[in-house]
Amino acid sequence: MQGYDLNCAGVIIGPDLGYDPDRGTLIVNSDSYFDTKGKENNPRLGKTYADDNLLRFISNIYAVLLTRGIKGTYVYVSDPALRAHLARYIPATV
């Protein structure tokens, strides 16, 4: 879907991304991220990926998807803490 602009888009922010209200930061749940190539270490090339790298990667994916709706984007957030945090910035409509 990346590279395409749509009239309306829908994005589900799954359990791979959450929010820690005590620290006020996004958190990654790597056990819920299933793209093995996205978090695969490559010792031959000297590449190792920590949760900070995965968080940056996942955040970028969602940022791209959230900007694809020209007339609007519907968002569902599975993590309750992240849903409450984003509700301050994304207006809810019924």
Jmol script that loads the backbone (N, CA, C; Angstrom):
load data "model"
ATOM      1  N   MET A   1       0.820  -1.185   0.000  1.00  0.00           N
ATOM      2  CA  MET A   1       0.000   0.000   0.000  1.00  0.00           C
ATOM      3  C   MET A   1       0.867   1.252   0.000  1.00  0.00           C
ATOM      4  N   GLN A   2       2.091   1.162   0.359  1.00  0.00           N
ATOM      5  CA  GLN A   2       2.925   2.348   0.400  1.00  0.00           C
ATOM      6  C   GLN A   2       3.123   2.877  -1.009  1.00  0.00           C
ATOM      7  N   GLY A   3       3.014   4.187  -1.146  1.00  0.00           N
ATOM      8  CA  GLY A   3       3.155   4.808  -2.449  1.00  0.00           C
ATOM      9  C   GLY A   3       1.826   5.146  -3.092  1.00  0.00           C
ATOM     10  N   TYR A   4       0.733   4.673  -2.520  1.00  0.00           N
ATOM     11  CA  TYR A   4      -0.588   4.949  -3.059  1.00  0.00           C
ATOM     12  C   TYR A   4      -1.344   5.871  -2.117  1.00  0.00           C
ATOM     13  N   ASP A   5      -1.963   6.907  -2.680  1.00  0.00           N
ATOM     14  CA  ASP A   5      -2.835   7.764  -1.897  1.00  0.00           C
ATOM     15  C   ASP A   5      -4.264   7.340  -2.184  1.00  0.00           C
ATOM     16  N   LEU A   6      -5.073   7.269  -1.159  1.00  0.00           N
ATOM     17  CA  LEU A   6      -6.450   6.819  -1.263  1.00  0.00           C
ATOM     18  C   LEU A   6      -7.373   7.914  -0.769  1.00  0.00           C
ATOM     19  N   ASN A   7      -8.626   7.891  -1.221  1.00  0.00           N
ATOM     20  CA  ASN A   7      -9.592   8.845  -0.689  1.00  0.00           C
ATOM     21  C   ASN A   7      -9.735   8.652   0.807  1.00  0.00           C
ATOM     22  N   CYS A   8      -9.992   7.423   1.227  1.00  0.00           N
ATOM     23  CA  CYS A   8     -10.084   7.083   2.646  1.00  0.00           C
ATOM     24  C   CYS A   8      -9.206   5.876   2.907  1.00  0.00           C
ATOM     25  N   ALA A   9      -8.569   5.865   4.045  1.00  0.00           N
ATOM     26  CA  ALA A   9      -7.714   4.742   4.421  1.00  0.00           C
ATOM     27  C   ALA A   9      -8.114   4.265   5.805  1.00  0.00           C
ATOM     28  N   GLY A  10      -7.801   3.034   6.089  1.00  0.00           N
ATOM     29  CA  GLY A  10      -8.012   2.464   7.412  1.00  0.00           C
ATOM     30  C   GLY A  10      -6.714   1.844   7.886  1.00  0.00           C
ATOM     31  N   VAL A  11      -6.323   2.155   9.110  1.00  0.00           N
ATOM     32  CA  VAL A  11      -5.076   1.642   9.661  1.00  0.00           C
ATOM     33  C   VAL A  11      -5.377   1.008  11.014  1.00  0.00           C
ATOM     34  N   ILE A  12      -4.915  -0.213  11.188  1.00  0.00           N
ATOM     35  CA  ILE A  12      -5.007  -0.883  12.479  1.00  0.00           C
ATOM     36  C   ILE A  12      -3.619  -0.876  13.087  1.00  0.00           C
ATOM     37  N   ILE A  13      -3.486  -0.198  14.210  1.00  0.00           N
ATOM     38  CA  ILE A  13      -2.220  -0.208  14.938  1.00  0.00           C
ATOM     39  C   ILE A  13      -2.317  -1.375  15.910  1.00  0.00           C
ATOM     40  N   GLY A  14      -1.596  -2.422  15.579  1.00  0.00           N
ATOM     41  CA  GLY A  14      -1.700  -3.681  16.313  1.00  0.00           C
ATOM     42  C   GLY A  14      -0.912  -3.694  17.606  1.00  0.00           C
ATOM     43  N   PRO A  15      -0.830  -4.870  18.210  1.00  0.00           N
ATOM     44  CA  PRO A  15      -0.163  -4.993  19.510  1.00  0.00           C
ATOM     45  C   PRO A  15       1.360  -4.877  19.445  1.00  0.00           C
ATOM     46  N   ASP A  16       1.906  -4.691  18.251  1.00  0.00           N
ATOM     47  CA  ASP A  16       3.357  -4.511  18.141  1.00  0.00           C
ATOM     48  C   ASP A  16       3.795  -3.141  18.637  1.00  0.00           C
ATOM     49  N   LEU A  17       2.866  -2.194  18.719  1.00  0.00           N
ATOM     50  CA  LEU A  17       3.192  -0.841  19.170  1.00  0.00           C
ATOM     51  C   LEU A  17       2.306  -0.480  20.351  1.00  0.00           C
ATOM     52  N   GLY A  18       2.911   0.017  21.400  1.00  0.00           N
ATOM     53  CA  GLY A  18       2.168   0.391  22.596  1.00  0.00           C
ATOM     54  C   GLY A  18       2.664   1.714  23.147  1.00  0.00           C
ATOM     55  N   TYR A  19       2.146   2.059  24.299  1.00  0.00           N
ATOM     56  CA  TYR A  19       2.503   3.323  24.937  1.00  0.00           C
ATOM     57  C   TYR A  19       2.689   3.083  26.423  1.00  0.00           C
ATOM     58  N   ASP A  20       3.773   3.615  26.968  1.00  0.00           N
ATOM     59  CA  ASP A  20       4.039   3.541  28.398  1.00  0.00           C
ATOM     60  C   ASP A  20       3.683   4.896  28.997  1.00  0.00           C
ATOM     61  N   PRO A  21       2.531   4.997  29.674  1.00  0.00           N
ATOM     62  CA  PRO A  21       2.106   6.297  30.208  1.00  0.00           C
ATOM     63  C   PRO A  21       3.012   6.814  31.328  1.00  0.00           C
ATOM     64  N   ASP A  22       3.683   5.926  32.034  1.00  0.00           N
ATOM     65  CA  ASP A  22       4.571   6.374  33.112  1.00  0.00           C
ATOM     66  C   ASP A  22       5.791   7.106  32.558  1.00  0.00           C
ATOM     67  N   ARG A  23       6.340   6.606  31.458  1.00  0.00           N
ATOM     68  CA  ARG A  23       7.504   7.247  30.836  1.00  0.00           C
ATOM     69  C   ARG A  23       7.112   8.208  29.725  1.00  0.00           C
ATOM     70  N   GLY A  24       5.876   8.104  29.241  1.00  0.00           N
ATOM     71  CA  GLY A  24       5.428   8.979  28.162  1.00  0.00           C
ATOM     72  C   GLY A  24       6.099   8.662  26.840  1.00  0.00           C
ATOM     73  N   THR A  25       6.354   7.372  26.588  1.00  0.00           N
ATOM     74  CA  THR A  25       7.040   6.988  25.364  1.00  0.00           C
ATOM     75  C   THR A  25       6.342   5.808  24.688  1.00  0.00           C
ATOM     76  N   LEU A  26       6.577   5.717  23.392  1.00  0.00           N
ATOM     77  CA  LEU A  26       6.126   4.545  22.651  1.00  0.00           C
ATOM     78  C   LEU A  26       6.995   3.358  23.036  1.00  0.00           C
ATOM     79  N   ILE A  27       6.389   2.179  23.019  1.00  0.00           N
ATOM     80  CA  ILE A  27       7.139   0.957  23.298  1.00  0.00           C
ATOM     81  C   ILE A  27       6.832  -0.060  22.209  1.00  0.00           C
ATOM     82  N   VAL A  28       7.770  -0.950  21.983  1.00  0.00           N
ATOM     83  CA  VAL A  28       7.599  -1.990  20.983  1.00  0.00           C
ATOM     84  C   VAL A  28       7.442  -3.332  21.690  1.00  0.00           C
ATOM     85  N   ASN A  29       6.548  -4.144  21.172  1.00  0.00           N
ATOM     86  CA  ASN A  29       6.382  -5.504  21.647  1.00  0.00           C
ATOM     87  C   ASN A  29       6.863  -6.409  20.517  1.00  0.00           C
ATOM     88  N   SER A  30       8.135  -6.762  20.555  1.00  0.00           N
ATOM     89  CA  SER A  30       8.727  -7.513  19.447  1.00  0.00           C
ATOM     90  C   SER A  30       8.118  -8.905  19.307  1.00  0.00           C
ATOM     91  N   ASP A  31       7.519  -9.436  20.374  1.00  0.00           N
ATOM     92  CA  ASP A  31       6.857 -10.741  20.272  1.00  0.00           C
ATOM     93  C   ASP A  31       5.605 -10.673  19.406  1.00  0.00           C
ATOM     94  N   SER A  32       5.041  -9.483  19.235  1.00  0.00           N
ATOM     95  CA  SER A  32       3.845  -9.307  18.410  1.00  0.00           C
ATOM     96  C   SER A  32       4.171  -8.760  17.028  1.00  0.00           C
ATOM     97  N   TYR A  33       5.434  -8.655  16.708  1.00  0.00           N
ATOM     98  CA  TYR A  33       5.853  -8.193  15.376  1.00  0.00           C
ATOM     99  C   TYR A  33       6.334  -9.421  14.609  1.00  0.00           C
ATOM    100  N   PHE A  34       5.653  -9.771  13.528  1.00  0.00           N
ATOM    101  CA  PHE A  34       5.877 -11.054  12.877  1.00  0.00           C
ATOM    102  C   PHE A  34       6.620 -10.986  11.554  1.00  0.00           C
ATOM    103  N   ASP A  35       7.096  -9.831  11.141  1.00  0.00           N
ATOM    104  CA  ASP A  35       7.920  -9.739   9.938  1.00  0.00           C
ATOM    105  C   ASP A  35       9.349 -10.116  10.330  1.00  0.00           C
ATOM    106  N   THR A  36       9.718 -11.358  10.085  1.00  0.00           N
ATOM    107  CA  THR A  36      11.021 -11.838  10.549  1.00  0.00           C
ATOM    108  C   THR A  36      12.172 -11.080   9.904  1.00  0.00           C
ATOM    109  N   LYS A  37      12.010 -10.640   8.691  1.00  0.00           N
ATOM    110  CA  LYS A  37      13.075  -9.872   8.033  1.00  0.00           C
ATOM    111  C   LYS A  37      13.226  -8.486   8.645  1.00  0.00           C
ATOM    112  N   GLY A  38      12.164  -7.953   9.237  1.00  0.00           N
ATOM    113  CA  GLY A  38      12.221  -6.633   9.849  1.00  0.00           C
ATOM    114  C   GLY A  38      13.001  -6.596  11.147  1.00  0.00           C
ATOM    115  N   LYS A  39      13.150  -7.756  11.790  1.00  0.00           N
ATOM    116  CA  LYS A  39      13.867  -7.778  13.061  1.00  0.00           C
ATOM    117  C   LYS A  39      14.988  -8.809  13.081  1.00  0.00           C
ATOM    118  N   GLU A  40      15.398  -9.241  11.910  1.00  0.00           N
ATOM    119  CA  GLU A  40      16.413 -10.279  11.816  1.00  0.00           C
ATOM    120  C   GLU A  40      17.820  -9.689  11.911  1.00  0.00           C
ATOM    121  N   ASN A  41      18.634 -10.246  12.787  1.00  0.00           N
ATOM    122  CA  ASN A  41      20.039  -9.854  12.876  1.00  0.00           C
ATOM    123  C   ASN A  41      20.799 -10.517  11.736  1.00  0.00           C
ATOM    124  N   ASN A  42      21.824  -9.837  11.269  1.00  0.00           N
ATOM    125  CA  ASN A  42      22.638 -10.376  10.197  1.00  0.00           C
ATOM    126  C   ASN A  42      24.106 -10.274  10.608  1.00  0.00           C
ATOM    127  N   PRO A  43      24.613 -11.292  11.317  1.00  0.00           N
ATOM    128  CA  PRO A  43      25.988 -11.216  11.805  1.00  0.00           C
ATOM    129  C   PRO A  43      27.018 -11.144  10.689  1.00  0.00           C
ATOM    130  N   ARG A  44      26.707 -11.724   9.545  1.00  0.00           N
ATOM    131  CA  ARG A  44      27.647 -11.699   8.428  1.00  0.00           C
ATOM    132  C   ARG A  44      27.894 -10.275   7.944  1.00  0.00           C
ATOM    133  N   LEU A  45      26.854  -9.450   7.987  1.00  0.00           N
ATOM    134  CA  LEU A  45      26.993  -8.044   7.596  1.00  0.00           C
ATOM    135  C   LEU A  45      27.268  -7.145   8.799  1.00  0.00           C
ATOM    136  N   GLY A  46      27.342  -7.737   9.972  1.00  0.00           N
ATOM    137  CA  GLY A  46      27.613  -6.955  11.174  1.00  0.00           C
ATOM    138  C   GLY A  46      26.424  -6.144  11.646  1.00  0.00           C
ATOM    139  N   LYS A  47      25.200  -6.569  11.313  1.00  0.00           N
ATOM    140  CA  LYS A  47      24.002  -5.829  11.698  1.00  0.00           C
ATOM    141  C   LYS A  47      23.282  -6.563  12.817  1.00  0.00           C
ATOM    142  N   THR A  48      23.044  -5.852  13.875  1.00  0.00           N
ATOM    143  CA  THR A  48      22.210  -6.348  14.963  1.00  0.00           C
ATOM    144  C   THR A  48      21.152  -5.300  15.250  1.00  0.00           C
ATOM    145  N   TYR A  49      19.968  -5.767  15.529  1.00  0.00           N
ATOM    146  CA  TYR A  49      18.847  -4.858  15.750  1.00  0.00           C
ATOM    147  C   TYR A  49      18.331  -5.008  17.162  1.00  0.00           C
ATOM    148  N   ALA A  50      18.239  -3.900  17.866  1.00  0.00           N
ATOM    149  CA  ALA A  50      17.679  -3.860  19.213  1.00  0.00           C
ATOM    150  C   ALA A  50      16.237  -3.357  19.119  1.00  0.00           C
ATOM    151  N   ASP A  51      15.552  -3.348  20.259  1.00  0.00           N
ATOM    152  CA  ASP A  51      14.168  -2.871  20.274  1.00  0.00           C
ATOM    153  C   ASP A  51      14.058  -1.416  19.833  1.00  0.00           C
ATOM    154  N   ASP A  52      15.071  -0.596  20.097  1.00  0.00           N
ATOM    155  CA  ASP A  52      15.032   0.805  19.647  1.00  0.00           C
ATOM    156  C   ASP A  52      15.001   0.888  18.123  1.00  0.00           C
ATOM    157  N   ASN A  53      15.769   0.023  17.458  1.00  0.00           N
ATOM    158  CA  ASN A  53      15.752  -0.007  16.001  1.00  0.00           C
ATOM    159  C   ASN A  53      14.390  -0.461  15.483  1.00  0.00           C
ATOM    160  N   LEU A  54      13.841  -1.487  16.115  1.00  0.00           N
ATOM    161  CA  LEU A  54      12.535  -1.998  15.707  1.00  0.00           C
ATOM    162  C   LEU A  54      11.445  -0.962  15.957  1.00  0.00           C
ATOM    163  N   LEU A  55      11.530  -0.230  17.055  1.00  0.00           N
ATOM    164  CA  LEU A  55      10.552   0.821  17.339  1.00  0.00           C
ATOM    165  C   LEU A  55      10.583   1.899  16.266  1.00  0.00           C
ATOM    166  N   ARG A  56      11.761   2.307  15.869  1.00  0.00           N
ATOM    167  CA  ARG A  56      11.896   3.319  14.819  1.00  0.00           C
ATOM    168  C   ARG A  56      11.320   2.792  13.492  1.00  0.00           C
ATOM    169  N   PHE A  57      11.591   1.531  13.185  1.00  0.00           N
ATOM    170  CA  PHE A  57      11.107   0.903  11.954  1.00  0.00           C
ATOM    171  C   PHE A  57       9.573   0.815  11.955  1.00  0.00           C
ATOM    172  N   ILE A  58       8.994   0.317  13.048  1.00  0.00           N
ATOM    173  CA  ILE A  58       7.541   0.168  13.147  1.00  0.00           C
ATOM    174  C   ILE A  58       6.851   1.534  13.145  1.00  0.00           C
ATOM    175  N   SER A  59       7.397   2.484  13.865  1.00  0.00           N
ATOM    176  CA  SER A  59       6.812   3.836  13.901  1.00  0.00           C
ATOM    177  C   SER A  59       6.797   4.459  12.518  1.00  0.00           C
ATOM    178  N   ASN A  60       7.860   4.248  11.754  1.00  0.00           N
ATOM    179  CA  ASN A  60       7.921   4.779  10.399  1.00  0.00           C
ATOM    180  C   ASN A  60       6.865   4.132   9.501  1.00  0.00           C
ATOM    181  N   ILE A  61       6.675   2.828   9.646  1.00  0.00           N
ATOM    182  CA  ILE A  61       5.649   2.138   8.848  1.00  0.00           C
ATOM    183  C   ILE A  61       4.276   2.739   9.121  1.00  0.00           C
ATOM    184  N   TYR A  62       3.929   2.874  10.407  1.00  0.00           N
ATOM    185  CA  TYR A  62       2.619   3.441  10.742  1.00  0.00           C
ATOM    186  C   TYR A  62       2.509   4.897  10.297  1.00  0.00           C
ATOM    187  N   ALA A  63       3.568   5.668  10.408  1.00  0.00           N
ATOM    188  CA  ALA A  63       3.535   7.074   9.978  1.00  0.00           C
ATOM    189  C   ALA A  63       3.220   7.172   8.490  1.00  0.00           C
ATOM    190  N   VAL A  64       3.813   6.309   7.701  1.00  0.00           N
ATOM    191  CA  VAL A  64       3.547   6.314   6.261  1.00  0.00           C
ATOM    192  C   VAL A  64       2.097   5.934   5.987  1.00  0.00           C
ATOM    193  N   LEU A  65       1.629   4.864   6.615  1.00  0.00           N
ATOM    194  CA  LEU A  65       0.256   4.413   6.370  1.00  0.00           C
ATOM    195  C   LEU A  65      -0.777   5.433   6.833  1.00  0.00           C
ATOM    196  N   LEU A  66      -0.499   6.122   7.927  1.00  0.00           N
ATOM    197  CA  LEU A  66      -1.459   7.097   8.455  1.00  0.00           C
ATOM    198  C   LEU A  66      -1.581   8.342   7.589  1.00  0.00           C
ATOM    199  N   THR A  67      -0.673   8.550   6.663  1.00  0.00           N
ATOM    200  CA  THR A  67      -0.732   9.734   5.801  1.00  0.00           C
ATOM    201  C   THR A  67      -1.272   9.434   4.417  1.00  0.00           C
ATOM    202  N   ARG A  68      -1.830   8.263   4.178  1.00  0.00           N
ATOM    203  CA  ARG A  68      -2.282   7.882   2.833  1.00  0.00           C
ATOM    204  C   ARG A  68      -3.717   8.289   2.513  1.00  0.00           C
ATOM    205  N   GLY A  69      -4.525   8.612   3.508  1.00  0.00           N
ATOM    206  CA  GLY A  69      -5.911   8.984   3.244  1.00  0.00           C
ATOM    207  C   GLY A  69      -6.017  10.455   2.890  1.00  0.00           C
ATOM    208  N   ILE A  70      -6.461  10.753   1.669  1.00  0.00           N
ATOM    209  CA  ILE A  70      -6.580  12.143   1.228  1.00  0.00           C
ATOM    210  C   ILE A  70      -7.747  12.828   1.942  1.00  0.00           C
ATOM    211  N   LYS A  71      -8.903  12.170   1.990  1.00  0.00           N
ATOM    212  CA  LYS A  71     -10.075  12.767   2.633  1.00  0.00           C
ATOM    213  C   LYS A  71     -10.232  12.340   4.087  1.00  0.00           C
ATOM    214  N   GLY A  72      -9.501  11.326   4.485  1.00  0.00           N
ATOM    215  CA  GLY A  72      -9.598  10.887   5.875  1.00  0.00           C
ATOM    216  C   GLY A  72      -8.973   9.528   6.080  1.00  0.00           C
ATOM    217  N   THR A  73      -8.678   9.246   7.322  1.00  0.00           N
ATOM    218  CA  THR A  73      -8.102   7.964   7.700  1.00  0.00           C
ATOM    219  C   THR A  73      -8.785   7.484   8.968  1.00  0.00           C
ATOM    220  N   TYR A  74      -9.277   6.274   8.929  1.00  0.00           N
ATOM    221  CA  TYR A  74      -9.849   5.638  10.106  1.00  0.00           C
ATOM    222  C   TYR A  74      -8.742   4.886  10.813  1.00  0.00           C
ATOM    223  N   VAL A  75      -8.693   5.025  12.129  1.00  0.00           N
ATOM    224  CA  VAL A  75      -7.614   4.423  12.900  1.00  0.00           C
ATOM    225  C   VAL A  75      -8.209   3.588  14.030  1.00  0.00           C
ATOM    226  N   TYR A  76      -7.729   2.352  14.144  1.00  0.00           N
ATOM    227  CA  TYR A  76      -8.053   1.519  15.299  1.00  0.00           C
ATOM    228  C   TYR A  76      -6.743   1.189  15.998  1.00  0.00           C
ATOM    229  N   VAL A  77      -6.716   1.344  17.314  1.00  0.00           N
ATOM    230  CA  VAL A  77      -5.505   1.094  18.101  1.00  0.00           C
ATOM    231  C   VAL A  77      -5.811  -0.007  19.098  1.00  0.00           C
ATOM    232  N   SER A  78      -5.055  -1.103  19.053  1.00  0.00           N
ATOM    233  CA  SER A  78      -5.353  -2.232  19.930  1.00  0.00           C
ATOM    234  C   SER A  78      -4.857  -2.041  21.356  1.00  0.00           C
ATOM    235  N   ASP A  79      -3.790  -1.300  21.567  1.00  0.00           N
ATOM    236  CA  ASP A  79      -3.258  -1.065  22.906  1.00  0.00           C
ATOM    237  C   ASP A  79      -4.068   0.040  23.591  1.00  0.00           C
ATOM    238  N   PRO A  80      -4.717  -0.260  24.722  1.00  0.00           N
ATOM    239  CA  PRO A  80      -5.559   0.750  25.384  1.00  0.00           C
ATOM    240  C   PRO A  80      -4.806   2.022  25.785  1.00  0.00           C
ATOM    241  N   ALA A  81      -3.580   1.882  26.257  1.00  0.00           N
ATOM    242  CA  ALA A  81      -2.822   3.069  26.676  1.00  0.00           C
ATOM    243  C   ALA A  81      -2.468   3.935  25.470  1.00  0.00           C
ATOM    244  N   LEU A  82      -2.090   3.315  24.357  1.00  0.00           N
ATOM    245  CA  LEU A  82      -1.785   4.077  23.147  1.00  0.00           C
ATOM    246  C   LEU A  82      -3.053   4.701  22.577  1.00  0.00           C
ATOM    247  N   ARG A  83      -4.174   3.978  22.649  1.00  0.00           N
ATOM    248  CA  ARG A  83      -5.451   4.513  22.180  1.00  0.00           C
ATOM    249  C   ARG A  83      -5.817   5.774  22.959  1.00  0.00           C
ATOM    250  N   ALA A  84      -5.663   5.734  24.285  1.00  0.00           N
ATOM    251  CA  ALA A  84      -5.977   6.903  25.115  1.00  0.00           C
ATOM    252  C   ALA A  84      -5.032   8.057  24.803  1.00  0.00           C
ATOM    253  N   HIS A  85      -3.774   7.757  24.579  1.00  0.00           N
ATOM    254  CA  HIS A  85      -2.799   8.806  24.262  1.00  0.00           C
ATOM    255  C   HIS A  85      -3.122   9.461  22.914  1.00  0.00           C
ATOM    256  N   LEU A  86      -3.402   8.657  21.910  1.00  0.00           N
ATOM    257  CA  LEU A  86      -3.677   9.208  20.581  1.00  0.00           C
ATOM    258  C   LEU A  86      -5.021   9.912  20.500  1.00  0.00           C
ATOM    259  N   ALA A  87      -5.947   9.573  21.396  1.00  0.00           N
ATOM    260  CA  ALA A  87      -7.264  10.226  21.394  1.00  0.00           C
ATOM    261  C   ALA A  87      -7.147  11.718  21.647  1.00  0.00           C
ATOM    262  N   ARG A  88      -6.036  12.150  22.243  1.00  0.00           N
ATOM    263  CA  ARG A  88      -5.816  13.581  22.453  1.00  0.00           C
ATOM    264  C   ARG A  88      -5.485  14.305  21.153  1.00  0.00           C
ATOM    265  N   TYR A  89      -5.011  13.557  20.155  1.00  0.00           N
ATOM    266  CA  TYR A  89      -4.551  14.156  18.906  1.00  0.00           C
ATOM    267  C   TYR A  89      -5.417  13.814  17.708  1.00  0.00           C
ATOM    268  N   ILE A  90      -6.140  12.709  17.783  1.00  0.00           N
ATOM    269  CA  ILE A  90      -6.980  12.266  16.681  1.00  0.00           C
ATOM    270  C   ILE A  90      -8.428  12.344  17.135  1.00  0.00           C
ATOM    271  N   PRO A  91      -9.230  13.187  16.509  1.00  0.00           N
ATOM    272  CA  PRO A  91     -10.628  13.318  16.949  1.00  0.00           C
ATOM    273  C   PRO A  91     -11.427  12.051  16.630  1.00  0.00           C
ATOM    274  N   ALA A  92     -12.277  11.673  17.547  1.00  0.00           N
ATOM    275  CA  ALA A  92     -13.142  10.512  17.344  1.00  0.00           C
ATOM    276  C   ALA A  92     -14.433  10.941  16.671  1.00  0.00           C
ATOM    277  N   THR A  93     -14.862  10.146  15.704  1.00  0.00           N
ATOM    278  CA  THR A  93     -16.129  10.387  15.037  1.00  0.00           C
ATOM    279  C   THR A  93     -16.941   9.105  15.068  1.00  0.00           C
ATOM    280  N   VAL A  94     -18.244   9.279  15.043  1.00  0.00           N
ATOM    281  CA  VAL A  94     -19.127   8.101  15.088  1.00  0.00           C
ATOM    282  C   VAL A  94     -19.876   7.995  13.798  1.00  0.00           C
TER     283      VAL A  94
END
end "model"
wireframe off; spacefill off
backbone 0.3
color backbone group
